[in-house]
Amino acid sequence: MKNKIVLSLILTFLLLCTIASKGLAEESQCSGAVTVASYKIYQPRLDKTEILELYRNKNTVAHYYPKNQITELYELNKAGQVKLTKYFNDHKRGIEYQPNDKLNNIRNLDWAQKYKLMGKNFLDNASQQIKQTNDCGDVIAYSITQDHNTFVATIDTAKDILTAFEITDEKGNLLEKWELQSTELATDSSVFLSQLNTYQTTDYADIGDDHTDPFLTKMVNLGFIEKSSSGFYHMDDKQQLHAVGEHSH
Amino acid sequence: MKKLQLTLLATAIIGLSGCLDDGDDGAQGVRGQTGPQGESGLNSLIRQTQLAVGNANCPNGGVQIDSGLDTDGDGSLADSEVNETSYACQPGVTSVNSSELLTNLNNPWFVEAQQEIAEARTTWLQATSTSQTGNATTAQVTSYKTNSAAEKQALVDSLKGQAKNVILFVGDGMGVSTITSARILDGQMAGKDGEEHQLSFDKFPFAGLAKTYNVDAQTPDSAGTMTAMMSGLKTDVGVIGVDEDIVRGDCSTVTGNELATALELAELQGKSTGIISTARITHATPAATYAKSADRNWEDVSDMPTAAVDAGCKDIADQLVNFEAYLESRVADSDVDGIEVVFGGGRRHFLPRDAAFNSPDAVSSVEGDRTDNRDLTAEWMAQYPAGQYVYDQAGFDAINTETVERVFGLFNESHMQYEADRGNDIAGEPSIAEMTATAINILDNNEDGFFLMVESGRIDHAHHAGSAYGALTDTIALAEAVDVADKMTDDSDTLIIVTADHGHVFTIAGYPKRGNPILGKVVSVGSEEPATDADGMPYTTLGYTNGLGYRNLGDMVFDADASYAAAPDAGRKDLTDVNTESPGFHQESLVPLTSETHSGEDIGIFAKGPGAFLVTGTNEQNMVFHIMNFAGDLNK
């Protein structure tokens, strides 16, 4: 009798553990936004491919471009401003830019653009189609047509992550394609962001004041910024806006 | 009785007649026959000729009168018959009406220039007078004679120290072309043509030029130039408060090469002292008033190489907070009370790299940069419990200038906002004019006087970014601060100097007509349409020789540094449909660089008050220190 009671208790315990374990597993699957992601960005007309790694931690987002060894770090402050620091990873140096505000470039005002890689205007104005539903959220395709081009972005709302993005022209020709390759990278988000914090930074306004600093001198002479991520989208201004998911009417 | 006199007179005449006669006359002869009839005589003629104004014989015009005999009898006087010429000239002009002199004496430019000369003469006489401030004598002396070296020295000594207060304004990067175009913009914003307008310091009675080169650099930086102005000698580029024997970045070369500054001398005299900058207060220009550093970039400990820290060199922020102790350690038996007013940006260099120390208006997730875990704002407050630390507009506005002992205001994590963008600061920032007024109200509580340095640090930054709009609006803000200081002080005891550390490669070019918008495209005299270049494209009056070049960020975008978000875009652009007067427009440049550069040209010095008359001619830049030192007798 005693053994039966003990066995019953053990089975009950195991059952509870199983239920709890399942619950924890489900909770883990819905634990929220992914913190790291890797994208392959392809522009067929230019036959150009770029890798973008995304690192996120609450109000801090890093866009890392391995090819050029450049990272754009965005911080959302209490005032709702977005502050950019551009790191040159090879040099372990960074350039800090003035936080953005209502008088500044609208592209840098949009935190969604930095965090989700799709601008708020685009998300607010695009038509939505639920592609998939699960316990934690939906996979939604956002699409909009402008200037004879069609933009389609697919977002996993559970993970708050862009999973695909395409631009096609009126004939259906592919102009640009983003593919989510992985949400697990070798370096953890917090580690990557902490490492950036150790790099020496220079205020943008001070670049011109010091022509003896080899790094800054190189920037002045070689136009470092031109090689940054944004240069990848410099086909023209309009396309740059589209490529980062910004859309305005 | 009368008869007797006549008799005597007659006798005398007879006697004289007798003395002159040679003998008796003979008898008269017979009249001869009448001779033959003579020929008719010649007519005498006169000829008159009108002479025009400018004639050699009659400059004001008149008549030439020729006379002579009509020898050929033709009734007219030929030139060969003229035997006399005279002139009846018009008298010279002895009075004119105003209309006849409209292009000269009554011309307003002429009249104003005459008045300026008269005023300048009076100013010079007053400035060079031997009369001392407060003395009753009004004797004016323009030359001095001394009979001995001792007498000469005594005379020089009598002219020294007339300035109880000294205020030095530095427009960082405010070259001559910047002043000119800011003056025009300020005037045009006031509805004038602009060119005739005057900024506050344009009205100062004395001005000169300064050569800005550093000991090792043809085109200088702020560290070397401000050290020259504050310490009286030129030094290398990039170093603060040390002489040219320094090796930049080598801590071990600092000791023994430290320089005293005008601010330190004022401290040692018991004057109150103040520093204001719209840049970080640890930036090169303000740092040169109080710090000694082998590198301008050692703003906090995290900016320094480990070897320098280990060798005992102190970062610039530390040197500001502990200024009093460091000065007393360098000057034996000294006892100073520290800097009374510090206003500027740059909180990051005073706070630990820990989000827990963030200010309420921090713009970064971690505001502080210091890696030694020191909170220098807390250290300052512990050192000066009667002092007041402020970080925003509200705190600034709450300062009671008549009761506060000292203030430490750090209004931004990095540089303060551009004047044109100041309204966008999270917690608000005071203007440079407001900071100047508050500083003077605090500093003038000291009866022994004060020394104040005010830097408009972001003129330089806007130029580096290629934004003339930003540079000019910050220059105008500086001019307003100068005006405030001028009105709050007395010319008899306060020397005010306005100058720059260096210029920029910023040009005013083309042939725009009078009153053409200074930020606009060139429109030639007599035209209403923009002039075009060889490619048929319009061009702007303002431009840069190098830098980022063209940006068109629109009407609603000012932040000059937004231009750094893209690669340089030098060379000509078609500006036909571009509003070049908008705040977001960045001028074209010739040479593509990611930052526009300083220039090596001379900069202006403007002065008024005691000792201001020493500002004249073309000077080495370190002369500025010596003028302040002479006027304030700072090193007595």
Contacts between the chains, C-beta under 8 A, distances in Angstrom:
chain1	res1	chain2	res2	distance
A	59	B	365	6.5
A	60	B	365	5.9
A	75	B	364	6.0
A	75	B	365	4.8
A	77	B	362	6.7
A	77	B	363	5.1
A	77	B	364	7.0
A	77	B	365	7.2
A	77	B	426	7.9
A	78	B	360	8.0
A	78	B	361	8.0
A	78	B	362	7.4
A	78	B	426	7.9
A	79	B	361	7.2
A	79	B	363	7.4
A	79	B	426	4.5
A	81	B	363	6.2
A	81	B	426	7.4
A	83	B	363	5.5
A	83	B	364	5.9
A	84	B	565	7.7
A	95	B	564	7.4
A	96	B	364	8.0
A	96	B	414	7.3
A	97	B	561	6.5
A	97	B	564	6.5
A	97	B	565	7.0
A	98	B	559	5.6
A	98	B	561	5.1
A	98	B	562	7.6
A	99	B	363	4.4
A	100	B	559	7.9
A	101	B	424	4.6
A	101	B	559	7.9
A	102	B	424	6.9
A	102	B	556	8.0
A	103	B	421	6.5
A	103	B	424	5.7
A	103	B	556	5.9
A	103	B	557	6.0
A	103	B	558	5.4
A	103	B	559	6.4
A	104	B	557	6.2
A	104	B	559	5.1
A	104	B	562	5.9
A	105	B	553	6.9
A	105	B	557	6.4
A	105	B	562	5.3
A	105	B	565	6.8
A	108	B	565	7.6
A	197	B	353	7.9
A	197	B	366	7.3
A	200	B	302	7.9
A	200	B	303	7.4
A	203	B	414	5.2
A	203	B	415	6.8
A	204	B	561	5.0
A	204	B	564	4.7
A	205	B	414	7.6
A	205	B	415	5.7
A	205	B	458	7.5
A	205	B	461	4.1
A	205	B	464	6.8
A	205	B	465	7.4
A	205	B	561	5.8
A	206	B	283	8.0
A	207	B	464	6.9
A	207	B	564	7.4
A	207	B	594	6.6
A	207	B	595	4.5
A	208	B	460	7.9
A	208	B	461	7.9
A	208	B	464	3.4
A	208	B	595	3.3
A	208	B	596	6.2
A	208	B	597	6.3
A	208	B	598	7.7
A	209	B	221	6.3
A	209	B	222	6.6
A	209	B	284	7.1
A	209	B	460	7.3
A	209	B	464	7.3
A	210	B	221	7.2
A	210	B	238	7.0
A	210	B	296	7.3
A	210	B	297	6.7
A	211	B	221	7.6
A	211	B	597	7.5
A	212	B	237	7.0
A	212	B	238	5.6
A	212	B	248	7.1
A	213	B	297	7.4
A	219	B	594	5.3
A	219	B	595	7.8
A	220	B	593	5.1
A	220	B	594	5.2
A	220	B	595	5.6
A	221	B	593	7.4
A	223	B	567	5.4
A	223	B	568	5.3
A	223	B	592	6.6
A	223	B	593	7.8
A	223	B	594	5.4
A	224	B	594	6.7
A	225	B	564	7.0
A	225	B	565	7.7
A	225	B	566	6.9
A	225	B	567	5.3
A	225	B	594	6.0
A	226	B	567	3.4
A	226	B	568	7.3
A	230	B	565	7.2
A	230	B	566	6.9
A	231	B	567	6.6
A	234	B	567	7.8
